[in-house]
Amino acid sequence: MSNKKGPYTVKELKRLSPGTQVWGKYIILEKVHRKTRDGKEIIDLKIGDSSGEIYSIVWDNCPIKGELETGAVIGLLGDLGIYNNRLQITAKRIKILEEDALSYLKAPSVGIDYLTEEFERILNSVADPYMEELLRRVFTPEMRGKFFQAPAAKNIHHNYRGGLLEHTLAVVNLCSRVVEVYPYLNKDLLITGALLHDIGKVSEYTIKGVPQYTAKGRLIGHIVLGSEILSLKIREIRDSGREFPPELENMLKHMLLSHHGSLEFGSPVVPLFPEAFVLYMLDNLDAKMYVFANKIEEENGEEELFTRYDNFFQQVFFKYRYQQDPIDT
């Protein structure tokens, strides 16, 4: 048990025992207003900082100084507890703070400047003239500005400014490694598909302090939006008098449309050729590795070896990391 009195980061909160009174400064990521069966007013908050996220419940008798809004930074005093197998804070007092929300948001694990340089290097590595021109037309200066700032998700993985770029580069680098093992794969096709697979997310999300769905994002989704972007840019190429092979168009669109792997997870088609299958697997791998790494790092739980049960993923996570002890010589 820590002797610290606060302010606690979210990561520190998750290491404390339920029943502890805590205080800290956090950004409001989500706000849901509801009533209990007996008519009592409740506000459910998802709050966070650069170290993680946690839930808080605000009853109608909690003093609140200021207006609770998504994206606002708050000072919060409360009691840490467990509800429905989920760690949460019961708020005792809340004050809206006049602080820059940006410092409370999660960010890529490496600097954005490094990520953008890596992006340019990979973009310039595609040698196929058709795919090279398509990438150049898709990633205009305006699109790069949006792409470099976009999140990869609202929740789950890489859900922060620059998260889409970080996730995309991880998938691209995994694809490059897989080509070394399976040299019959078309590297330019795989890399191009990886660079473009989540391009629709620039229209699916907007960041208003935290990632939010756009109306277009909710109604259409990034998979279809990405395919529409490809159709538009390929039509531009042909309208300029240049050729673009129909077979290549179909394969690239298929890679975008199938990269979630099944109808159950939002893809209208399943992967039907090797590069599409590899993209689906490695996209899924990077998202899942993000989840495992963050669960192990952020969540201590009450057990020594396992996190608390996670309702969303419907499992616990084994958090022990084996490291060989140095051998005495």
C-alpha positions as CSV (number, residue, x, y, z in Angstrom):
1,M,0.0,0.0,0.0
2,S,1.4,3.4,-1.0
3,N,1.9,6.1,1.5
4,K,1.2,8.7,-1.2
5,K,-1.8,11.0,-0.6
6,G,-2.1,12.1,-4.3
7,P,-2.6,13.3,-6.8
8,Y,-2.7,9.8,-8.3
9,T,-2.3,9.0,-12.0
10,V,-4.7,6.4,-13.4
11,K,-1.8,3.9,-13.6
12,E,-1.2,4.5,-9.9
13,L,-4.9,4.1,-9.1
14,K,-5.0,0.7,-10.6
15,R,-2.3,-0.4,-8.2
16,L,-4.2,0.6,-5.1
17,S,-6.6,-1.6,-3.1
18,P,-10.3,-1.0,-3.3
19,G,-11.6,1.1,-0.4
20,T,-8.8,3.7,-0.7
21,Q,-9.8,7.4,-0.8
22,V,-8.0,9.0,-3.8
23,W,-7.7,12.3,-5.6
24,G,-6.2,13.4,-8.8
25,K,-6.6,15.4,-12.0
26,Y,-8.0,13.8,-15.1
27,I,-9.7,14.5,-18.4
28,I,-13.3,13.4,-19.1
29,L,-13.3,11.0,-21.9
30,E,-17.0,10.0,-21.9
31,K,-20.0,11.2,-20.0
32,V,-23.4,9.4,-19.8
33,H,-26.3,10.8,-17.8
34,R,-28.9,8.4,-16.5
35,K,-31.4,7.7,-13.7
36,T,-31.8,4.8,-11.4
37,R,-35.1,2.9,-11.0
38,D,-36.0,5.0,-8.0
39,G,-35.4,8.3,-10.0
40,K,-31.9,9.2,-8.6
41,E,-29.7,11.1,-11.0
42,I,-26.4,9.5,-11.9
43,I,-23.5,10.5,-14.2
44,D,-21.2,7.8,-15.5
45,L,-17.8,9.1,-16.5
46,K,-14.8,7.6,-18.2
47,I,-11.8,9.6,-17.1
48,G,-8.1,9.3,-17.9
49,D,-4.7,10.8,-18.2
50,S,-1.6,10.0,-20.2
51,S,-1.1,6.8,-18.2
52,G,-4.6,5.2,-18.8
53,E,-8.3,5.3,-18.2
54,I,-10.7,4.5,-15.4
55,Y,-14.4,4.8,-14.7
56,S,-16.1,7.0,-12.1
57,I,-19.7,7.2,-10.9
58,V,-21.1,10.6,-9.8
59,W,-24.3,10.5,-7.6
60,D,-26.6,13.4,-7.3
61,N,-25.3,14.4,-3.9
62,C,-21.7,14.9,-5.2
63,P,-20.7,18.6,-5.1
64,I,-19.6,19.7,-8.6
65,K,-17.9,23.1,-9.2
66,G,-18.3,23.9,-12.9
67,E,-19.9,22.0,-15.8
68,L,-19.0,18.4,-16.5
69,E,-18.3,18.2,-20.3
70,T,-16.3,15.7,-22.4
71,G,-12.8,17.0,-22.8
72,A,-12.8,19.0,-19.6
73,V,-10.0,18.5,-17.0
74,I,-11.3,17.9,-13.5
75,G,-9.9,17.6,-10.0
76,L,-11.6,14.6,-8.4
77,L,-11.8,13.3,-4.8
78,G,-13.4,9.9,-4.4
79,D,-13.4,6.3,-3.1
80,L,-11.8,3.6,-5.1
81,G,-13.9,0.4,-5.4
82,I,-15.1,-2.5,-7.5
83,Y,-18.4,-2.6,-9.3
84,N,-19.5,-5.4,-11.7
85,N,-15.9,-6.7,-11.8
86,R,-14.7,-3.2,-12.8
87,L,-12.5,-0.8,-10.9
88,Q,-14.2,2.5,-10.5
89,I,-14.2,5.7,-8.4
90,T,-17.2,6.9,-6.5
91,A,-16.9,10.7,-6.8
92,K,-17.1,12.7,-3.5
93,R,-16.1,16.1,-4.9
94,I,-15.3,17.4,-8.4
95,K,-14.0,20.7,-9.6
96,I,-13.5,21.8,-13.2
97,L,-9.9,23.0,-13.8
98,E,-8.7,25.5,-16.3
99,E,-5.8,23.4,-17.6
100,D,-4.7,22.3,-21.0
101,A,-6.3,19.0,-21.8
102,L,-3.5,18.0,-24.2
103,S,-1.2,17.0,-21.4
104,Y,-3.8,14.6,-20.0
105,L,-4.2,12.7,-23.3
106,K,-2.4,9.6,-24.2
107,A,0.1,9.9,-27.0
108,P,2.3,7.6,-29.2
109,S,5.0,5.7,-27.4
110,V,7.6,7.5,-29.6
111,G,7.8,11.0,-30.9
112,I,5.5,12.1,-33.7
113,D,8.5,13.5,-35.6
114,Y,10.1,10.1,-35.7
115,L,6.8,8.5,-36.8
116,T,6.3,11.0,-39.7
117,E,9.9,10.4,-40.9
118,E,9.4,6.7,-40.8
119,F,6.1,7.1,-42.8
120,E,7.9,9.1,-45.5
121,R,10.7,6.5,-45.7
122,I,8.2,3.7,-46.2
123,L,6.0,5.6,-48.6
124,N,9.1,6.2,-50.8
125,S,10.1,2.6,-50.7
126,V,7.1,1.4,-52.9
127,A,8.5,0.9,-56.3
128,D,5.5,-0.3,-58.3
129,P,4.5,2.7,-60.5
130,Y,0.8,2.2,-60.2
131,M,0.8,1.9,-56.4
132,E,3.4,4.7,-56.0
133,E,1.1,7.1,-57.9
134,L,-2.0,5.9,-55.9
135,L,-0.2,6.5,-52.6
136,R,1.0,9.9,-53.8
137,R,-2.5,10.9,-54.7
138,V,-4.1,9.6,-51.5
139,F,-1.5,11.1,-49.1
140,T,-1.7,14.7,-50.2
141,P,-0.4,17.3,-47.8
142,E,-4.0,17.9,-46.6
143,M,-4.5,14.1,-46.0
144,R,-1.2,13.7,-44.2
145,G,-2.2,16.5,-41.8
146,K,-5.4,14.6,-41.0
147,F,-3.7,11.1,-41.0
148,F,-0.9,12.1,-38.7
149,Q,-3.3,13.5,-36.1
150,A,-6.1,10.8,-36.3
151,P,-6.7,8.1,-33.6
152,A,-6.9,4.5,-34.6
153,A,-10.0,3.9,-32.5
154,K,-12.4,5.5,-30.1
155,N,-11.5,2.9,-27.5
156,I,-9.6,-0.4,-27.4
157,H,-6.3,0.4,-29.1
158,H,-4.2,3.4,-30.1
159,N,-7.2,5.7,-29.2
160,Y,-5.3,9.0,-29.1
161,R,-3.9,11.7,-31.4
162,G,-1.3,10.1,-33.6
163,G,-2.5,6.6,-32.8
164,L,-3.5,5.8,-36.4
165,L,0.0,6.7,-37.7
166,E,1.6,4.6,-34.9
167,H,-0.6,1.6,-35.5
168,T,-0.3,1.8,-39.3
169,L,3.5,1.9,-39.2
170,A,3.6,-1.1,-36.8
171,V,1.4,-3.1,-39.3
172,V,3.7,-2.0,-42.2
173,N,6.8,-3.0,-40.3
174,L,5.3,-6.4,-39.4
175,C,4.4,-6.9,-43.1
176,S,8.0,-6.2,-44.1
177,R,9.2,-8.9,-41.7
178,V,6.7,-11.4,-43.0
179,V,7.8,-10.9,-46.6
180,E,11.3,-12.1,-45.5
181,V,9.8,-15.4,-44.3
182,Y,7.4,-15.8,-47.3
183,P,9.2,-14.2,-50.2
184,Y,6.5,-15.2,-52.7
185,L,4.3,-12.4,-51.2
186,N,4.1,-9.2,-53.3
187,K,5.9,-6.7,-51.0
188,D,4.7,-3.5,-52.7
189,L,1.1,-4.8,-52.6
190,L,1.3,-5.8,-49.0
191,I,2.9,-2.5,-47.9
192,T,0.5,-0.4,-49.9
193,G,-2.5,-2.3,-48.5
194,A,-1.0,-1.8,-45.0
195,L,-0.5,1.9,-45.5
196,L,-4.1,2.3,-46.7
197,H,-6.0,-0.3,-44.7
198,D,-7.3,2.3,-42.1
199,I,-7.4,5.4,-44.3
200,G,-11.1,5.7,-43.8
201,K,-10.5,6.5,-40.1
202,V,-9.6,10.1,-41.0
203,S,-13.3,10.5,-41.7
204,E,-14.6,8.1,-39.1
205,Y,-13.3,10.0,-36.1
206,T,-12.8,13.5,-35.0
207,I,-10.9,14.7,-31.9
208,K,-12.6,17.1,-29.6
209,G,-10.2,16.7,-26.8
210,V,-10.8,13.0,-27.1
211,P,-11.7,10.7,-30.1
212,Q,-15.4,10.9,-31.1
213,Y,-17.3,9.3,-34.0
214,T,-18.4,11.5,-36.9
215,A,-21.9,11.1,-38.3
216,K,-20.3,9.6,-41.4
217,G,-18.2,7.3,-39.3
218,R,-21.2,5.9,-37.5
219,L,-23.3,5.6,-40.6
220,I,-20.8,4.1,-43.0
221,G,-17.7,3.0,-41.1
222,H,-14.0,3.3,-42.0
223,I,-13.8,0.1,-44.0
224,V,-16.3,1.3,-46.7
225,L,-15.0,4.9,-46.4
226,G,-11.5,3.7,-47.2
227,S,-12.7,1.8,-50.3
228,E,-14.5,5.0,-51.4
229,I,-11.3,6.9,-51.1
230,L,-9.5,4.4,-53.3
231,S,-12.2,4.5,-55.9
232,L,-12.0,8.3,-56.0
233,K,-8.2,8.4,-56.4
234,I,-8.1,5.6,-59.0
235,R,-10.7,7.4,-61.0
236,E,-8.6,10.6,-60.8
237,I,-5.6,8.6,-62.2
238,R,-7.6,7.3,-65.1
239,D,-9.3,10.7,-65.8
240,S,-5.8,12.2,-66.1
241,G,-5.1,9.7,-69.0
242,R,-3.0,7.3,-67.0
243,E,-3.6,3.6,-66.7
244,F,-4.5,1.7,-63.5
245,P,-4.9,-2.1,-63.8
246,P,-8.4,-3.2,-62.9
247,E,-7.1,-6.4,-61.2
248,L,-4.9,-4.3,-58.9
249,E,-7.8,-2.0,-58.1
250,N,-9.9,-5.0,-57.1
251,M,-7.1,-6.5,-55.0
252,L,-6.4,-3.3,-53.1
253,K,-10.0,-2.7,-52.4
254,H,-10.4,-6.3,-51.3
255,M,-7.5,-5.9,-48.8
256,L,-9.3,-2.9,-47.2
257,L,-12.7,-4.5,-47.2
258,S,-11.4,-7.8,-45.7
259,H,-8.9,-6.6,-43.2
260,H,-11.2,-7.3,-40.2
261,G,-11.3,-10.9,-41.3
262,S,-15.0,-11.8,-41.1
263,L,-18.5,-10.4,-41.3
264,E,-18.8,-10.7,-37.5
265,F,-16.2,-8.0,-37.1
266,G,-17.3,-5.7,-39.8
267,S,-15.7,-6.9,-43.0
268,P,-18.1,-7.5,-45.9
269,V,-15.8,-10.2,-47.3
270,V,-13.2,-12.5,-45.9
271,P,-9.5,-12.5,-47.1
272,L,-9.2,-14.5,-50.4
273,F,-5.5,-14.2,-51.3
274,P,-2.3,-14.3,-49.3
275,E,-1.5,-10.6,-49.0
276,A,-5.1,-9.9,-47.8
277,F,-4.8,-12.6,-45.2
278,V,-1.5,-11.4,-43.9
279,L,-2.8,-7.9,-43.6
280,Y,-5.8,-9.1,-41.6
281,M,-3.6,-11.2,-39.3
282,L,-1.0,-8.5,-38.7
283,D,-3.6,-5.7,-38.2
284,N,-5.3,-7.9,-35.6
285,L,-1.9,-8.8,-34.0
286,D,-0.9,-5.2,-33.5
287,A,-4.2,-4.3,-32.0
288,K,-4.2,-7.3,-29.6
289,M,-0.6,-6.7,-28.6
290,Y,-1.5,-3.1,-27.7
291,V,-4.3,-4.5,-25.4
292,F,-2.0,-7.1,-23.8
293,A,0.8,-4.7,-23.1
294,N,-1.5,-2.1,-21.6
295,K,-3.4,-4.6,-19.5
296,I,-0.2,-6.0,-18.0
297,E,1.3,-2.5,-17.5
298,E,-1.7,-0.6,-16.2
299,E,-3.7,-3.2,-14.3
300,N,-2.4,-4.8,-11.1
301,G,-5.6,-6.1,-9.6
302,E,-5.9,-8.0,-6.3
303,E,-4.1,-11.1,-7.5
304,E,-0.4,-11.4,-7.9
305,L,-0.4,-13.0,-11.3
306,F,-3.6,-12.0,-12.9
307,T,-5.5,-8.8,-13.7
308,R,-9.1,-8.4,-12.8
309,Y,-11.7,-9.9,-15.1
310,D,-12.2,-7.7,-18.1
311,N,-15.9,-7.6,-19.1
312,F,-15.1,-6.3,-22.6
313,F,-12.6,-9.0,-23.5
314,Q,-14.3,-11.6,-21.3
315,Q,-11.0,-12.8,-19.7
316,V,-8.3,-12.1,-17.2
317,F,-4.7,-11.3,-18.3
318,F,-1.6,-13.1,-17.0
319,K,0.7,-10.3,-16.0
320,Y,3.9,-12.1,-14.9
321,R,6.8,-11.5,-17.2
322,Y,9.6,-14.1,-17.1
323,Q,13.1,-12.8,-17.2
324,Q,16.1,-15.1,-16.8
325,D,18.3,-14.2,-13.8
326,P,21.9,-13.5,-14.6
327,I,24.1,-16.6,-14.3
328,D,26.9,-16.2,-11.7
329,T,30.3,-17.0,-13.2
